[in-house]
Amino acid sequence: MSHQLLKGKRGIIFGALDEKSIAWKTAQVCHAEGAVFTLTNAPIALRMGAINQLAEECGGAKVIPADVTSEEDLNKLIAESMEVLGGKLDFVLHSVGMSLNVRKKNPYTDLNYDFMHKTLDISAISFHRLMQLLMKQDAMNEWGSIVALTYIAAQRVFPDYNEMAEAKALLESFARSFGYHYGKSKKVRVNTISQSPTRTTAGSGVGGFDAFYNYADTMSPLGNASGESCADYIASLFSDYTRMVTMQNLFHDGGFSFTGISGDTMQMFADKGEG
Ligand SMILES: NC(=O)c1ccc[n+]([C@@H]2O[C@H](COP(=O)([O-])OP(=O)(O)OC[C@H]3O[C@@H](n4cnc5c(N)ncnc54)[C@H](O)[C@@H]3O)[C@@H](O)[C@H]2O)c1
C-alpha cells in the first residue's frame, strides 16, 4: 500500500532490535514509502545481528552503532548519516526505552537511584541530547520531523509501569520544550506518539504485561493499535501532510485514552449486583 509519501526524504531510525520492534516495522514502512535512512542501535544490541537482515530488506541501509547515552556516538551517527545519505535529514525516530529497576523487578517504593539515573538517561534525556546535537550540527532540513514513542502511564497511574512513568513524562516534556525552540529556529517539528501496549521486547518486560494488554484491548473501541499501524502513523508524521503538527503528545491507542468505560468492561462488573 505504498504512496511514495516519503520519496526523497532522509532519516535516522533508532531502536530496531528484532522484527517485533516498532522501529523495525517503521523502517519497513519508510522504505516502502520511498525514504532512505540509516539504522542505529546500542552496540550491544547490534551484536545480535538481526538488524542486518532489516538493513538488507531496506535497500542496503547503513547500520551505525550508537549508545544514546554517549554524545560522541550520537555526534558520529549524525555526521555519518548525512554523509552516506547525501544531505541533511528530514526525519528522526527515537524508539528507545529501558529501565534497570524494571529489569531487576525492584518495586516502585524500593528503587535503586543509580538505576533510576540510567533509566532517565537512556529513556528520556537521550531525546534532548539527540535533538541538541542535531541542532548543533544543523543536521535537519526545514519542516523536518522528529518523533519519540511514549505511553499513557506518563499521565495516569499504571502501577507496574514503575519508574518508566517518570521517564515518559520527561520525554513528553522534552518534545514540547525542544519542539518550541526547534520550531522557532528551524521549522522542525517534534512530537511524541503514545502507543497502545504492544508485544515487543521492551513492552513485554513490564510486569503484568498481559493484563495491561488485555485491559487496554477491552477498553478501546477500536482495540489495541498494533505495531504495524503505529509504523504507518509515524510515517504520516514524517510526511508533508502533517507539517503544522508539533509539540504534541499524540495518542495512538484505538480510543483508550478517552474512554471512561467500555460496554465489554461494564459486562464484567454487571454480575456483581448493587453491592
Ligand atoms: N511495546 C509497548 O507496549 C510500548 C508502548 C508504548 C510505548 N513504547 C515505546 O516504544 C519504544 C520502542 O520500544 P519497543 O516496544 O519497540 O521495544 P524494543 O525492545 O524492540 O525497542 C527498544 C529499543 O531500545 C534500544 N535501546 C535500549 N538501550 C539503548 C541505548 N543505551 N542506546 C541505544 N538504544 C537503546 C533497544 O536496543 C531496543 O532496540 C520505547 O520507547 C518504548 O517505551 C512501547
PDBQT file of the ligand as one rigid body, heavy atoms in Angstrom, charges set to zero:
ROOT
HETATM    1  N1  LIG A 301       5.793  -2.082  23.483  1.00  0.00    +0.000 N 
HETATM    2  C1  LIG A 301       4.930  -1.296  24.106  1.00  0.00    +0.000 C 
HETATM    3  O1  LIG A 301       3.953  -1.753  24.729  1.00  0.00    +0.000 OA
HETATM    4  C2  LIG A 301       5.113   0.188  24.035  1.00  0.00    +0.000 A 
HETATM    5  C3  LIG A 301       4.014   1.048  24.319  1.00  0.00    +0.000 A 
HETATM    6  C4  LIG A 301       4.222   2.418  24.293  1.00  0.00    +0.000 A 
HETATM    7  C5  LIG A 301       5.481   2.933  24.012  1.00  0.00    +0.000 A 
HETATM    8  N2  LIG A 301       6.532   2.077  23.758  1.00  0.00    +0.000 N 
HETATM    9  C6  LIG A 301       7.856   2.638  23.497  1.00  0.00    +0.000 C 
HETATM   10  O2  LIG A 301       8.245   2.321  22.185  1.00  0.00    +0.000 OA
HETATM   11  C7  LIG A 301       9.676   2.418  22.094  1.00  0.00    +0.000 C 
HETATM   12  C8  LIG A 301      10.226   1.202  21.355  1.00  0.00    +0.000 C 
HETATM   13  O3  LIG A 301      10.053   0.041  22.103  1.00  0.00    +0.000 OA
HETATM   14  P1  LIG A 301       9.541  -1.343  21.501  1.00  0.00    +0.000 P 
HETATM   15  O4  LIG A 301       8.249  -1.635  22.181  1.00  0.00    +0.000 OA
HETATM   16  O5  LIG A 301       9.593  -1.338  20.029  1.00  0.00    +0.000 OA
HETATM   17  O6  LIG A 301      10.608  -2.382  22.109  1.00  0.00    +0.000 OA
HETATM   18  P2  LIG A 301      12.083  -2.816  21.651  1.00  0.00    +0.000 P 
HETATM   19  O7  LIG A 301      12.640  -3.543  22.838  1.00  0.00    +0.000 OA
HETATM   20  O8  LIG A 301      12.013  -3.534  20.372  1.00  0.00    +0.000 OA
HETATM   21  O9  LIG A 301      12.860  -1.431  21.444  1.00  0.00    +0.000 OA
HETATM   22  C9  LIG A 301      13.565  -0.738  22.469  1.00  0.00    +0.000 C 
HETATM   23  C10 LIG A 301      14.911  -0.366  21.871  1.00  0.00    +0.000 C 
HETATM   24  O10 LIG A 301      15.679   0.477  22.750  1.00  0.00    +0.000 OA
HETATM   25  C11 LIG A 301      17.038   0.152  22.467  1.00  0.00    +0.000 C 
HETATM   26  N3  LIG A 301      17.950   0.662  23.490  1.00  0.00    +0.000 N 
HETATM   27  C12 LIG A 301      17.972   0.358  24.821  1.00  0.00    +0.000 A 
HETATM   28  N4  LIG A 301      19.004   0.982  25.414  1.00  0.00    +0.000 NA
HETATM   29  C13 LIG A 301      19.654   1.698  24.450  1.00  0.00    +0.000 A 
HETATM   30  C14 LIG A 301      20.789   2.546  24.454  1.00  0.00    +0.000 A 
HETATM   31  N5  LIG A 301      21.502   2.781  25.576  1.00  0.00    +0.000 N 
HETATM   32  N6  LIG A 301      21.192   3.113  23.278  1.00  0.00    +0.000 NA
HETATM   33  C15 LIG A 301      20.506   2.886  22.129  1.00  0.00    +0.000 A 
HETATM   34  N7  LIG A 301      19.396   2.096  22.071  1.00  0.00    +0.000 NA
HETATM   35  C16 LIG A 301      18.991   1.505  23.219  1.00  0.00    +0.000 A 
HETATM   36  C17 LIG A 301      16.989  -1.384  22.445  1.00  0.00    +0.000 C 
HETATM   37  O11 LIG A 301      18.188  -1.966  21.926  1.00  0.00    +0.000 OA
HETATM   38  C18 LIG A 301      15.775  -1.617  21.592  1.00  0.00    +0.000 C 
HETATM   39  O12 LIG A 301      16.101  -1.664  20.218  1.00  0.00    +0.000 OA
HETATM   40  C19 LIG A 301      10.178   2.590  23.535  1.00  0.00    +0.000 C 
HETATM   41  O13 LIG A 301      10.381   3.956  23.805  1.00  0.00    +0.000 OA
HETATM   42  C20 LIG A 301       9.002   2.093  24.337  1.00  0.00    +0.000 C 
HETATM   43  O14 LIG A 301       8.989   2.581  25.664  1.00  0.00    +0.000 OA
HETATM   44  C21 LIG A 301       6.372   0.732  23.742  1.00  0.00    +0.000 A 
ENDROOT
TORSDOF 0
